[in-house]
């Protein structure tokens, strides 16, 4: 079992980070709130240490299962998440998206049986809030005392972040930065409602394919 990884960032998005260690690359899911911190480390090319959880993700078919890693910069965050995901019906991906409050506030809501606060977390709702209180009450006091003020997950994914992510993708595909920025600007002029890196890359592919055929978008 992998409990922590120390390496340099090879690739980074709001949902995952790939660390390179001794020639091997490890992809880890992360809470989106860590993106800004890891982005700085990536820019400085410094090594980072992530405390990891291992889990098995079921694929589309019952026979397909994939080992996955989840990474945290703080061992307390890892311990909280490990306990939080023991709630029946609360999977890893849903839990990662739900952490839009600091863990001490979530833990305090559980210890004070504040279902209203928990139910406002993305993907939780009233039923899961009640389950979390029933299954975790009395186990969260130490996390309620944590000093961390920042949530682990960003509430919204802004335009700047998905544009930055798309630039990184294009740089990996051997485009120069000025080429990448120009393609992105053109795609957003045609469709300013694009709101994700996936959609932006798809739009760029479409405009490049049309350009090769001599068709004006």
Buried (B, 14 or more C-beta within 10 A) or exposed (E): EEEEBEBBBBBBBBBBBBBBEEEEEBEBBBBBBBBEEBBEBBEEEEEBEBBBBEBEEEEEEEEEEEEBBBBBBBEBBBBBBEBBBEBEEBEBBBBBBBBBBBBBBBBBBBBEEBBEBBBBBEBBEEEBBBBBBEBBEEBBEEBBEBEBEEBBBBEEBEBEBBBBBBBBBBEEEEBEEEEBBEBBEBBBEEEEEBEBBEBBBEBBEBBEEEEEEEEEE
